[in-house]
Structures are given as structure tokens and as C-alpha cells.
Amino acid sequence: MSPTQTLRRFTVIWANNDGVPFNTSGFFATLRRLDGSFVQAAGFDRFGTARFSRVRTPTNQPYILRTFRDDGVLFRVRSVPAGVSSFVVIG
């Protein structure tokens, strides 16, 4: 039996160390392939969620995720493995 997929597009949640999502209004994230090629940028909502509408799930390759403030300041860089439908950035 294969798992049931509930998220159709790749989704990122940005949460604090206690697992509570940040208010991420004014933040965005970029997704790139390991070769550096750009895939998509997605804005975060105020509930800590960004949805990448062009990336189907489960993902078929690893990605590099970068999170930014709206003025371009880089906050986090994370490696996202292949085979996931969502990813949580902690901290």
C-alpha cells in the first residue's frame, strides 16, 4: 500500500523552536536546484506558510531553500531532500 498524498504542491512552514509558526508577513523564499538553477520564489503568508505552486509533490529531486525578508536580507539556507511534500524551517 502506498501512502496517501495530501499536499499537491511543495509547502514550507517556518516555525520557532517550539514548533509555532512565525508571523512571516513580508518574507519570501526561493527554491533552486542543486546546480543553482532557479525554480521558483514564493511569498510567506502571516501564518508561516509558503506554497510553491510549480513544484509537485512528492518532490523528485533535492533543492536549496533560502528565506529572505522583503528587503532582500537572507535569513536561512536549508537543503531540502527529494521525496517530500513539505519542509519545516526551524528557527
C-alpha distance (Angstrom), angle and dihedral (degrees) to the residues before:
residue distance angle dihedral
M1 . . .
S2 3.81 . .
P3 3.80 122.9 .
T4 3.79 119.5 -95.9
Q5 3.77 111.9 -112.3
T6 3.80 112.6 -138.4
L7 3.82 102.2 171.2
R8 3.80 114.1 62.3
R9 3.80 96.3 -173.4
F10 3.80 129.8 42.3
T11 3.81 110.3 -91.2
V12 3.81 129.5 -167.2
I13 3.81 124.8 -158.9
W14 3.82 119.3 -164.8
A15 3.81 110.7 -155.5
N16 3.78 140.0 166.5
N17 3.81 123.0 -112.8
D18 3.82 90.1 -85.1
G19 3.81 91.4 57.0
V20 3.79 95.5 -107.6
P21 3.83 112.4 135.7
F22 3.80 116.5 -117.1
N23 3.79 122.9 -122.5
T24 3.79 94.1 -104.3
S25 3.80 100.3 179.1
G26 3.79 107.4 149.4
F27 3.81 94.9 22.7
F28 3.79 128.5 111.1
A29 3.78 139.0 -178.9
T30 3.77 135.7 -144.2
L31 3.77 127.5 -149.1
R32 3.80 121.8 -152.8
R33 3.78 134.5 175.6
L34 3.80 117.4 -116.0
D35 3.82 89.5 -100.2
G36 3.83 87.6 61.2
S37 3.79 97.2 -108.0
F38 3.79 113.6 146.0
V39 3.81 117.9 -112.7
Q40 3.80 106.3 172.8
A41 3.80 146.6 -42.2
A42 3.79 121.0 -132.8
G43 3.78 131.7 -172.7
F44 3.78 121.4 -129.1
D45 3.78 119.0 -125.7
R46 3.80 120.7 -137.4
F47 3.81 90.2 -92.3
G48 3.82 96.1 65.7
T49 3.80 95.8 -99.8
A50 3.80 131.1 128.3
R51 3.82 121.7 178.5
F52 3.79 122.0 -158.6
S53 3.80 103.0 -149.7
R54 3.83 94.7 -169.5
V55 3.82 96.5 53.1
R56 3.81 115.5 82.5
T57 3.76 121.0 -155.2
P58 2.86 143.3 -83.0
T59 3.78 86.6 38.2
N60 3.79 115.4 -122.5
Q61 3.79 97.8 -151.4
P62 3.81 140.2 25.4
Y63 3.81 120.0 -93.3
I64 3.79 140.9 -165.7
L65 3.81 112.4 -124.2
R66 3.81 121.1 -160.7
T67 3.80 124.2 -174.4
F68 3.81 122.1 -154.1
R69 3.78 141.3 -178.7
D70 3.82 113.2 -120.6
D71 3.83 90.9 -100.2
G72 3.82 89.6 61.2
V73 3.81 99.3 -101.4
L74 3.81 108.6 148.8
F75 3.82 114.2 -129.0
R76 3.82 108.8 171.5
V77 3.80 140.4 6.3
R78 3.79 117.8 -161.3
S79 3.80 136.3 174.3
V80 3.80 112.2 -128.8
P81 3.82 115.3 -156.7
A82 3.79 124.0 -136.5
G83 3.78 118.9 -100.7
V84 3.81 100.8 45.2
S85 3.79 134.6 116.8
S86 3.79 96.9 -161.5
F87 3.78 140.7 17.6
V88 3.79 132.4 -158.8
V89 3.80 121.7 -145.5
I90 3.82 106.7 -154.9
G91 3.76 119.0 -155.8
